[in-house]
C-alpha cells in the first residue's frame, strides 16, 4: 500500500472491547440455557405440556442462533486483530525505511553527482591546459618557419630572373590556349555534375529516412511504456539521425587500404565538399613548379584539403603478439578527415548528456515505483549535475562494424563529452571466417586520428592538423592505456 491512514492502537482497542462484549453475552447465554431450554409444565394436562414444549423449543433455537452469532463475532474480532497487526507491521516497515535513510545520507546522495562533476571537469581542463602549453601556437610557428625558408629562395629567384623569364616565354609560346580553356570548361562541367548528383541522392535519402521516423516514435513509445527511458530516447535520436547518417560503406583497394565512406545524406554530400580542394590544386598546378608562389599556393591548397577532407582510410596488418591467439596480433591504423573527426566529437556531448538524462529518469521512476522517496528526491536533485557531467566529461562507445579484408571489424568509436582529451580507441576483428577457426577474434588499439571532446579538438587537434598541412611534422598521438 502506498499510504497508511489507520491508527493500529485504536483498532486493537476496538477489538478488545468487542471481545469483552462477546464474553459477557456468552456468559449470559450460558446462564439462560438451562431455564429456557428445559421448561417444566405448569400442570399434568396436555395443554400445559404443549406450552412447556413450545417454550423449550424456542429456547433451543435461541441457543443455536446465539452460537452462530458468537462464532461470527469471534471471526470478526479475529479479522480486526489481524488488520491491526498488518497496519502495525506496515507502519513499522515504513519507519524502518525512513530511519535507514538519514538526512546525512540523503545529502551525500545529492552532493555526489556535483562532486563528480567538479572533479572530472577540473581534471579535463588541467589536461587540456597542459596540451596547449606544450605547443601553444603551432600554426604561427609553422608559418614563421615557412617564411624563413622563402627569403633565400626569393634572393636566388632574383638572381636567376633572366633565365626564368626566358624559360617562361618559351613555355608560353608552346601553350595551346584552346586546349587549356577546354580543360577548364570540362572541369567546371564535371563539378556541376557532381553537385547535381550529390543533391539528388541526398534528397532521396532524406525523404526515405524521415518516412521511417514514425516507426521510431512508435518503438520509443513502447520502450517508455515498459520503463526503458534511455532506450526510448536512443530510438528517437536514432530516428532523427538515420536520414543524415545510416552507416558506412567500405571498399578495399589493391594495396590493402580500406576506404570507409558514410552512407546517408551526409555521405551523399561529401563529394561537394571535396570540390574546393580540387579547384585550389588546379590553380596551383598552373604556377611554375618549385617557385615561391607555387609553394605558397600549395600550402594554401593543403589547408583547403585538410579542412575539406572527409575520407576515412584504414590499414590492417598482422604482427607477432605473444599475448594474442596463436602468437599473432592485429594492427589497425585509421586516418579520419578533420571535418568527420570534429563531427563525431560534436556528437559526443549531446549523446552523453542525453544518456545521463535517461539514466537519471530511469533511477527516478524506479525509486517512485519502489516507494523510495529519498531515492527519488536524490535522483531528481542530482539530475542537473549528472546531465552536465555527461555533457562535459561523459564517455560512451559507439560500436560500428565494417568489413576489412574479409573480416568483420567492430570499431569502438568513442563519443566523448565536450572537455574529454583525445585518445586512440579500440577495435575487435572477427577472424573466425577468414582463418576458419570459430570464435577467433583479435583485439587491437586503433592508431591514427584520435577522437575526444569537441573543445580539445578545436583548440588542440585542429591547429596541429593545420600546422601539419603547412609543413609541420605529423602530430604525435599518445598511446592508449591498457584496458
Buried (B, 14 or more C-beta within 10 A) or exposed (E): EEEBEBEBEEBBEBBEEBBEEBEEBBEEBEEBBEEBBEBEBEEEEEEEBEBBEEBBEEBBEBBEEBEEBBEEBBEBBEEBBEBBEBBBEBBEEBEEEEEEBEEEEBEEBBBBBBEBBEEBBEBBBEBBEEBBEEBEEBBEBBBEEBEEEEEEEEEEBEEEEEEBEEEEEEEEEEEEEEEEEEEEEEBEEEBEEBBEEBBEBBEEBBEBBEEEBEEBEEBBEEBBEEEBBBBBBBBBBBBEBBBBBBEBEBEBEEEEBBEBBBEBBBBBBBBBBBBBBBBBBEEBEEBEEEBBEBBBBBBBBBBBBBBBBBBBBBBBEEEEBEEBBEEBBBBBBBBBBBBBBBBBBBBBBBBBBBBBBBBBBBBBBBBBEEEBEBBBBBBBBBBBBBBBBBBBBBBBEBEBBBBBBEBBBBBEBBBBBBBBBBBBBBBBBBBBEEEEEEEBBBBBBBBBBBBBBBBBBEEBBBBBBBBBBBBBEEBEBEEBEEE
